[in-house]
């Protein structure tokens, strides 16, 4: 298991060699042909590399992709994201084949919250109501009362029983922002997204000085120091909505760099400026970028690596995920 503390060190050594345009086009066509043959749906997170986003059936955030996974009629779900996302698709579709390009694509948030440690904390307070960010393992989901995403966390917390003590895991920055929005006191797990921590007050101030009229849109996984400088704080899906409606022609985006590709496609008439990190390009999630077009083709051809979970974990983890989907569907 990869330790969260090792992620930044790894990030400095991960490199990708771009495919020549002719090979990129040919491989994309082969993937689309193979998708039809095996009756697959390709789901891609907003942080995936552009060439994967371009062949996907759906590109979105964790909530949107969970909703797509819940309703798909495909026999095979190809999840281009990190491992916990593919696990969520398997939990919602236990009878389907769920594959992902690289099984080693993990998450610092997931690593920060092992299920035995969560269970030990839960045992200290029988009144805990555990709201868990979707960036976690299937085993942690199985210990939760309800799952949330950055896009629906405020709604999920507002729907929580008023007589329960909320335990919010594993992202303390998202949890702190949700407390500000809802006024609900919560116990926060000490976890964070290593990529979003690379945005700092100093780095955001520098880009604001360079582009003084451009609004800053930040993900709630950013620190409070960064959130205080932002004009809008929202999930990646809501970033798309904000960028479409704002009259601004240049917008600073403080989240993982893969988001820029989708924004440029959705709003081709606007300029998107990636917020800088202080030290390096560590705001690029190296786990998300472990997936490549070549690996996507190979996993579809071999129907491997597959996500497999025990029936008991699937049964227990499905309940809080379904609760999230039900609450999210209420207008």
C-alpha positions in Angstrom: 0.0 0.0 0.0 1.3 3.4 -0.9 1.7 5.8 2.0 0.2 9.3 1.5 3.5 10.9 2.7 5.3 9.3 -0.3 3.0 10.9 -2.9 4.9 14.1 -3.4 8.2 12.3 -3.8 6.7 10.1 -6.4 5.1 13.0 -8.2 8.5 14.4 -9.1 9.5 11.3 -11.0 6.4 10.4 -13.0 6.7 11.4 -16.7 4.5 10.7 -19.7 5.6 10.5 -23.3 2.9 11.9 -25.5 1.7 9.8 -28.4 2.3 11.0 -32.0 -1.0 12.5 -33.4 -1.5 9.7 -35.9 -1.1 7.0 -33.2 -3.4 8.9 -30.9 -6.1 9.1 -33.5 -5.7 5.4 -34.5 -5.8 4.2 -30.9 -8.8 6.3 -30.1 -10.7 4.7 -33.0 -9.6 1.2 -31.8 -11.0 2.0 -28.3 -14.3 3.2 -29.7 -14.6 0.0 -31.9 -13.8 -2.2 -28.9 -16.3 -0.4 -26.8 -19.1 -1.3 -29.2 -17.9 -4.9 -29.4 -18.0 -5.5 -25.6 -20.9 -3.2 -24.9 -19.0 -1.0 -22.6 -19.5 2.5 -21.2 -16.4 4.7 -20.6 -16.6 7.0 -17.6 -13.8 9.5 -17.1 -13.2 11.9 -14.3 -12.5 15.6 -15.0 -8.9 15.1 -14.0 -8.1 12.5 -16.6 -5.7 13.3 -19.5 -7.3 15.0 -22.5 -7.1 12.0 -24.8 -9.1 9.8 -22.4 -11.7 12.5 -21.8 -12.1 12.8 -25.6 -13.1 9.1 -26.0 -15.3 8.9 -22.9 -19.0 8.6 -23.0 -19.3 10.7 -19.9 -16.8 13.1 -18.3 -17.7 14.5 -14.9 -17.1 14.7 -11.1 -17.5 11.9 -8.6 -21.3 12.6 -8.1 -22.1 12.7 -11.8 -20.1 9.6 -12.6 -21.7 7.7 -9.7 -25.1 8.7 -11.1 -24.1 7.4 -14.5 -22.7 4.2 -13.1 -26.0 3.6 -11.2 -28.1 3.9 -14.4 -25.9 2.4 -17.1 -27.2 -0.5 -19.3 -23.8 -1.4 -20.5 -22.3 -4.9 -19.7 -18.8 -3.4 -19.0 -18.0 -0.3 -17.0 -14.6 1.2 -17.9 -13.7 3.6 -15.1 -11.0 6.1 -16.0 -10.2 7.6 -12.6 -8.7 6.3 -9.4 -9.4 3.0 -7.7 -12.0 4.1 -5.2 -14.2 5.5 -8.1 -14.1 2.1 -9.9 -15.0 0.5 -6.6 -18.1 2.7 -6.3 -19.2 1.7 -9.8 -18.8 -2.0 -8.7 -20.8 -1.4 -5.6 -23.6 0.0 -7.6 -23.3 -2.7 -10.3 -22.3 -5.9 -8.6 -23.3 -8.0 -11.6 -21.3 -6.1 -14.2 -17.7 -6.2 -15.2 -15.9 -3.1 -13.8 -12.4 -2.4 -15.1 -9.9 0.4 -14.9 -6.8 1.2 -16.8 -4.4 1.1 -13.9 -5.3 -0.7 -10.7 -2.5 1.2 -8.8 -4.1 4.6 -9.3 -4.9 5.5 -5.7 -5.7 8.6 -3.7 -4.0 10.4 -0.8 -7.4 10.9 0.9 -8.2 7.2 0.7 -4.8 6.3 2.2 -5.3 8.8 5.0 -8.3 6.9 6.4 -7.8 3.2 6.8 -11.0 1.4 8.0 -9.6 0.0 11.3 -8.6 3.5 12.4 -12.0 4.9 11.4 -13.8 2.1 13.3 -11.7 2.8 16.4 -12.7 6.5 16.3 -16.4 5.7 15.8 -16.3 3.4 18.8 -15.5 6.4 21.0 -18.9 8.0 20.4 -22.0 5.9 19.8 -23.8 9.1 18.7 -21.5 9.7 15.7 -23.3 10.0 12.3 -20.5 9.4 9.8 -20.6 11.4 6.6 -17.8 10.2 4.3 -16.4 11.9 1.3 -16.5 9.5 -1.6 -12.7 9.6 -1.8 -12.3 6.5 0.4 -12.1 2.7 0.2 -15.1 0.4 -0.1 -14.4 -0.8 3.5 -14.7 2.8 4.8 -17.9 3.4 2.8 -19.3 0.3 4.5 -18.7 1.9 7.9 -20.4 5.1 6.9 -24.0 6.4 7.3 -23.9 8.4 4.1 -21.5 9.3 1.4 -21.0 12.7 -0.1 -19.1 14.4 -2.9 -17.8 18.0 -3.0 -20.8 18.8 -5.2 -23.4 17.7 -2.7 -21.6 17.8 0.7 -23.6 20.8 1.9 -26.9 19.2 1.0 -25.9 15.9 2.7 -24.8 17.6 5.9 -28.0 19.7 6.0 -30.0 16.5 5.7 -28.1 14.8 8.6 -30.1 14.1 11.8 -30.0 17.1 14.1 -29.6 15.0 17.2 -26.5 13.2 16.0 -22.8 14.2 16.3 -21.4 14.4 12.7 -18.1 12.8 12.0 -16.8 14.0 8.6 -14.1 12.0 6.9 -11.6 12.0 5.4 -11.0 15.5 3.9 -10.6 18.2 6.7 -10.5 21.1 4.2 -13.8 20.1 2.5 -15.2 19.5 6.0 -14.2 22.9 7.3 -15.7 24.6 4.2 -19.0 22.6 4.7 -19.1 23.7 8.4 -18.8 27.3 7.2 -21.7 26.8 4.8 -24.0 24.9 7.0 -23.2 26.1 10.6 -23.2 22.4 11.7 -20.4 21.5 14.1 -18.5 18.4 13.0 -15.6 16.3 14.1 -13.1 16.4 11.2 -10.8 13.6 10.1 -7.2 14.9 9.5 -6.9 14.0 5.8 -6.2 16.0 2.7 -5.7 15.9 -1.0 -1.9 16.3 -1.6 -2.5 18.0 -5.0 -4.8 20.7 -3.7 -2.4 21.4 -0.8 0.1 22.7 -3.3 -2.0 25.8 -3.9 -0.9 28.3 -1.3 -1.9 31.9 -0.3 1.4 33.1 -1.8 1.0 31.3 -5.1 -2.6 32.5 -5.5 -1.7 36.0 -4.6 0.9 36.0 -7.4 -1.5 34.9 -10.1 -4.1 37.3 -8.8 -1.6 40.2 -9.2 -0.8 39.0 -12.7 -4.5 38.8 -13.7 -6.2 41.2 -11.4 -9.7 41.1 -13.0 -9.9 37.4 -13.5 -12.1 35.6 -10.9 -10.6 32.7 -9.0 -12.5 29.5 -8.8 -11.2 27.0 -6.2 -12.1 23.5 -5.2 -13.2 23.1 -1.5 -10.3 20.6 -1.0 -8.0 23.7 -1.0 -6.9 25.2 2.3 -8.8 28.0 4.0 -6.0 30.4 3.1 -6.7 29.7 -0.6 -10.5 29.6 -0.2 -10.4 33.1 1.3 -8.9 34.4 -1.9 -11.4 32.7 -4.2 -14.4 34.3 -5.8 -16.2 31.0 -6.1 -15.6 27.7 -4.2 -17.2 24.7 -5.8 -16.9 21.1 -7.1 -15.5 20.6 -10.6 -19.0 20.1 -12.1 -20.1 23.4 -10.7 -17.0 25.0 -12.0 -18.3 24.3 -15.5 -21.6 26.0 -14.6 -19.8 29.1 -13.1 -17.5 29.5 -16.1 -20.4 29.3 -18.5 -22.4 32.0 -16.8 -19.7 34.4 -15.7 -19.1 37.4 -18.1 -15.4 37.2 -17.3 -13.3 36.2 -20.3 -10.4 34.9 -18.2 -10.8 32.7 -15.2 -8.2 31.3 -12.8 -8.8 27.7 -11.9 -7.5 26.3 -8.6 -7.9 22.6 -8.9 -6.2 19.6 -10.6 -4.9 20.6 -14.1 -7.0 18.0 -16.0 -10.0 20.2 -15.4 -8.7 22.8 -17.8 -9.2 20.6 -20.9 -12.9 20.1 -20.2 -13.4 23.8 -19.4 -11.8 24.8 -22.7 -14.2 22.4 -24.6 -17.3 23.6 -22.7 -16.3 27.3 -23.0 -14.1 27.7 -26.1 -14.5 31.5 -26.1 -12.9 31.9 -22.7 -9.4 31.7 -21.3 -8.5 29.5 -18.4 -5.5 30.1 -16.3 -4.3 27.2 -14.2 -3.5 28.4 -10.6 0.2 27.8 -9.9 1.6 25.7 -7.1 4.5 26.9 -5.0 7.1 24.2 -5.6 6.4 22.2 -8.7 3.6 20.8 -10.8 2.4 18.7 -7.8 -1.1 20.1 -8.2 -1.3 17.6 -11.1 -2.6 14.4 -9.5 -0.1 11.7 -10.4 -2.5 9.0 -9.6 -5.1 10.3 -12.0 -2.4 10.6 -14.6 -1.4 7.0 -14.3 -4.2 6.2 -16.7 -3.1 6.5 -20.3 -4.8 5.8 -23.6 -2.6 2.8 -24.2 -3.6 1.4 -20.8 -7.3 2.1 -21.5 -7.1 0.0 -24.7 -5.3 -2.8 -23.0 -7.7 -3.0 -20.1 -10.7 -3.1 -22.5 -9.0 -5.8 -24.7 -8.2 -8.0 -21.7 -11.2 -7.0 -19.5 -8.6 -6.5 -16.8 -7.7 -5.3 -14.2 -11.1 -5.9 -12.7 -12.5 -4.5 -9.5 -13.7 -7.4 -7.3 -15.3 -6.9 -3.9 -16.9 -9.3 -1.4 -20.7 -9.5 -1.4 -20.8 -8.4 2.3 -18.8 -5.2 1.5 -20.9 -4.5 -1.5 -24.1 -4.9 0.5 -22.9 -2.7 3.4 -21.3 0.0 1.2 -24.2 0.3 -1.2 -26.6 1.6 1.5 -24.7 4.9 2.3 -24.0 5.5 -1.5 -27.7 5.0 -2.3 -28.6 7.3 0.5 -26.4 9.9 -1.0 -28.0 9.4 -4.5 -31.5 9.6 -3.0 -30.8 12.9 -1.1 -29.1 14.4 -4.1 -32.1 13.6 -6.3 -34.4 15.6 -4.0 -35.1 19.1 -5.4 
